[in-house]
Amino acid sequence: MSDVLRLEAISKTYGKGGPAPVAVLDGLDLTVARGEVVALVAPSGAGKSTLLHIAGLLDTPDGGRVLVNGRDMTGLPDRARTEARRRELGFVYQFHHLLPEFSAAENIVLPQLAEGVAPRAAGARAAELLDRVGLSHRAHHRPAQLSGGEQQRVAFCRALANQPALLLADEPTGNLDPATSDRVFDMLMSLVRDTGLSALIATHNHQLAGRMDRVIRLGAAG
Ligand SMILES: Nc1ncnc2c1ncn2[C@@H]1O[C@H](COP(=O)(O)OP(=O)(O)OP(=O)(O)O)[C@@H](O)[C@H]1O
């Protein structure tokens, strides 16, 4: 079986050894299989961001193992983790975090150049991705010239630019009004499905969660 992501017995406590430790994750197991789209539903404070940071190699657990594409990332030096993050993972956040001084296309080209892709090929990939989300006509606009939904669609393209093995998304449409959220989420899902991408997508929206292959609930409610 090939799991793109495997979290084994993950535990995390903030402020360990201090006066007010907060145990957030305690022996958590989670897998995302190749091609699978998994929803992560959690009440506020249950540890969703903590989990995504650990899965995204941005934070380390106190105990347990993180495997990406079968490779144990636990205990790797920072540099190797950063490299794995850039090569294998794509991120989408609630807010787009696009570079304001660059155009939509440039925001998708830049991460590819950082990975050594030739400028012409990077440009072609950006154009193809923008076309898929219906934004070819906005390629040369800067983020401030785009609507919230358009900005988020560009952020999806950027996350997919280097063809990651796994997409991690934290409330990717949480910042948008409900109608726009539905439309933009549809685009994300078809982009993910068309490219056979695996994804772990945190959302408070149960309707959106229900459209994914599997729902994982964290914490008591959810
Ligand atoms: N650096 C930290 N030090 C101490 N406690 C922390 C720290 N970061 C997070 N926490 C606590 O850990 C718990 C989980 O935080 P986390 O950000 O993972 O929650 P979340 O599920 O993403 O919440 P939300 O949906 O509201 O963003 C919360 O109770 C939070 O207060």
The ligand as a Gaussian input file, in Angstrom:
#p B3LYP/6-31G(d) Opt

LIG

0 1
 N        2.723000      27.939000      20.961000
 C        1.739000      27.533000      21.753000
 N        1.880000      27.540000      23.091000
 C        0.880000      27.121000      23.909000
 N       -0.302000      26.662000      23.485000
 C       -0.503000      26.633000      22.170000
 C        0.482000      27.058000      21.217000
 N       -0.015000      26.928000      19.972000
 C       -1.251000      26.421000      20.124000
 N       -1.553000      26.249000      21.432000
 C       -2.807000      25.700000      21.993000
 O       -2.969000      24.401000      21.456000
 C       -4.344000      24.162000      21.124000
 C       -4.443000      23.753000      19.659000
 O       -4.027000      24.841000      18.818000
 P       -4.226000      24.820000      17.245000
 O       -3.759000      26.122000      16.721000
 O       -3.617000      23.596000      16.696000
 O       -5.826000      24.702000      17.165000
 P       -6.812000      24.689000      15.917000
 O       -7.574000      23.423000      16.031000
 O       -6.072000      24.920000      14.666000
 O       -7.764000      25.908000      16.228000
 P       -8.466000      26.970000      15.239000
 O       -9.423000      26.173000      14.394000
 O       -9.169000      27.880000      16.209000
 O       -7.383000      27.646000      14.461000
 C       -5.089000      25.417000      21.481000
 O       -5.689000      25.204000      22.745000
 C       -4.013000      26.481000      21.578000
 O       -4.361000      27.449000      22.530000

